[in-house]
Amino acid sequence: MKPLEVLLFMRDVRSKGYYEQMKGRGVRSLDGDSLRRVSNSADGAKTRFVLIDAVGVEKSLKTESRPLEKKPGVALQDLLQGVAMGSRDDDTVLSLANRLVRLAKQLDDKTQARIEKASGGIPLAELGKGLIAALNPDAIVQTALATAQAKGITRSEDTLLPEELEAARLMRVAAACAPFDKPELRDEIESARREREQLIDHINLDQVTFAGFSEQAEAQAKAVIQSFADYLKQHRDEIAALDFFYQQPWQRRALTFDMIEDLHERLSKPPLMLTTERLWSAYARVQASQVKGTDRKRQLTDLVSLVRFALGLEGELKPFADEVDKRFQAWIFRHNAQRGTAFTPEQTEWLRLIKDHIASSCSISRDDFDYADLAGKGGLQKAWGLFGKELDALMDEMNEELVA
């Protein structure tokens, strides 16, 4: 007998697409070695297959697969709100699922983490997949059978009542939609969408009607600056980075990169959308004589300079790295004078490396010596060999002097 593969159907399926996929396994090719792994009697490559339908899968009613997006004209925010308010028909649920799965592919890790935290630990993609799974016809049948059994009612797939199937569907959909009852989750998802969304109008093309100084642009820049100042005042007690700047210099604790990053995320989210680039451009338009480094690429730590300038701690807005350089020169000159002997050239080179790290990260600690720039020069072991026990004190002093 020619080598063959046997497929045995032992349970019914409601999805036509899934059924065709199961049958499709039979037509896949298998060489002799692969076939012998599942059938010891095979003496060559598979030449045919036999499908044994033990439960009548071929005759049972199947549902056609369909695209997930059924409401392309409905905004994501409205879908989220609708589900939370109880609109849980198939079209709404599947459309929301499609949007969430697509959005999850576009977001960075930090945004994903914020959404996961708001959902109670469920990733965004899993929220979408959960909605799809809730409407799986086979799973609905199994839920209905389990519910009937729990009530002591004997049912088979063929004897389930329409109302029992609908009750099972509603139960599954309610469980999948439960996370969206949280307003904070809906807000985080909508905020993430707005951050990633880009609308391109190919029909209504812009035309230049005027080139020159714009009073409206200056007014908008002033509004940006005012909203920034208002935000700093309103949230000074809530955000660690702002609390740092409002304290007196001798009371200030270490300013960390995480603190600045948290402040940046809060400012750059809708509705403020106050990125470092936007704020710097606004100040450059309104107070050009006091703003330096407008032609340079902005770094996240430039937000330190923006906050200082907005609070009146600095009379000039310049890149954070420039201010760190200036403070470093003053610090090392003073330190050499106090020591009586200057740092060696190799020590000075390492102090400059530490200074550069502070300029890009706001602070430095022992763990930071694992980063490439420092690790490539010998890391913590090399620095300790140059400075000994004095290293920790020097880092603390530089953190305070160069940033505060």
Secondary structure, DSSP 8 states (H G I E B T S, - for coil): ---EEEEEE-S---BHHHHHHHHHGGGS---HHHHHHH-TT--SS--EEEEEESS-TTTS--B----S-S-TTS-HHHHHHHHHTT---HHHHHHHHHHHHHHHTT--HHHHHHHHHHHTS--HHHHHHHHHHHT-HHHHHHHHHHHHHHTT----GGG--HHHHHHHHHHHHHHHHGGGG-HHHHHHHHHHHHHH-----SSS-------S--HHHHHHHHHHHHHHHHHHHHTTTT-HHHHHHHS-GGG-----HHHHHHHHHHHHSTTT---HHHHHHHHHHHSGGGB--TTS---TTHHHHHHHHHTTS-SSB--HHHHHHHHHHHHHHHHHHHHSS---HHHHHHHHHHHHHHHHHS---GGGGGSHHHHTTTHHHHHHHHHTTHHHHHHHHHHHHHH-
